[in-house]
Amino acid sequence: MNILKLQELLERLVKLIEHECTGSPTELGQRLGVTDRTAKCYIAQLRDMGADIKYCTHLNSRFLSASWLIGKTMAGGELEGGGIGRAAPDPT
């Protein structure tokens, strides 16, 4: 996979996380057109880049923590949204 396609996939993943509609790893993989294992790897890559990704059992979705979003906004980032709900260990 070339770097531009990877960047595009990661940007799509961030949008899904921002809108809190990732679903299960299988559903997320289907939304991205990859396997659930690959979707989990992409989440790990975002975490390695500093994204504070949490999982909400009520929403059945991952979300970005408010503190991470505030930090990105203050640093000039263009992220929107934020997570609500009860954080739980991520099942990935």
BELCORRA-V532510 format. One record per residue. RES is the residue in one small letter. SS is DSSP state (helix for helix, strand for strand, loop for the rest). PSI is psi in degrees with one decimal (* if undefined). BURIAL is I if it has 16 or more other C-alpha atoms within 10 Angstrom, else O. Layout:
RES_SS_PSI_BURIAL, RES_SS_PSI_BURIAL
This chain:
m_loop_134.4_O, n_loop_164.9_O, i_helix_-34.8_O, l_helix_-39.2_O, k_helix_-40.0_O, l_helix_-44.2_O, q_helix_-43.1_O, e_helix_-43.2_O, l_helix_-42.6_I, l_helix_-37.0_I, e_helix_-40.6_O, r_helix_-40.5_O, l_helix_-43.6_I, v_helix_-42.2_I, k_helix_-43.4_I, l_helix_-40.5_I, i_helix_-43.7_I, e_helix_-38.0_I, h_loop_5.2_I, e_loop_49.5_I, c_loop_44.0_I, t_loop_-34.7_I, g_loop_-159.6_I, s_loop_166.3_O, p_helix_-37.5_I, t_helix_-45.4_I, e_helix_-41.0_I, l_helix_-44.5_I, g_helix_-41.6_I, q_helix_-40.8_O, r_helix_-34.0_I, l_helix_-10.5_I, g_loop_29.2_O, v_loop_176.3_O, t_loop_163.6_I, d_helix_-33.9_I, r_helix_-42.2_O, t_helix_-39.5_I, a_helix_-41.3_I, k_helix_-37.4_I, c_helix_-39.4_O, y_helix_-39.5_I, i_helix_-42.5_I, a_helix_-38.9_O, q_helix_-42.3_O, l_helix_-40.4_I, r_helix_-41.1_O, d_helix_-27.4_O, m_loop_-0.1_O, g_loop_-0.9_O, a_loop_131.0_I, d_loop_86.5_O, i_strand_126.8_I, k_strand_171.0_I, y_strand_134.8_I, c_strand_119.9_I, t_loop_-31.8_O, h_loop_-44.1_O, l_loop_-15.6_I, n_loop_49.3_O, s_strand_154.7_I, r_strand_155.4_I, f_strand_159.9_I, l_strand_133.0_I, s_loop_149.0_I, a_helix_-38.5_O, s_helix_-36.1_O, w_helix_-41.4_O, l_helix_-41.5_I, i_helix_-43.1_O, g_helix_-41.3_O, k_helix_-38.7_O, t_helix_-43.4_O, m_helix_-27.7_O, a_loop_3.8_O, g_loop_12.2_O, g_loop_167.9_O, e_loop_29.7_O, l_loop_148.3_O, e_loop_164.4_O, g_loop_-159.6_O, g_loop_161.8_I, g_loop_146.9_I, i_loop_163.3_O, g_loop_-175.3_O, r_loop_124.8_O, a_strand_141.1_I, a_strand_163.7_O, p_loop_137.5_O, d_loop_130.0_O, p_loop_2.9_O, t_loop_*_O
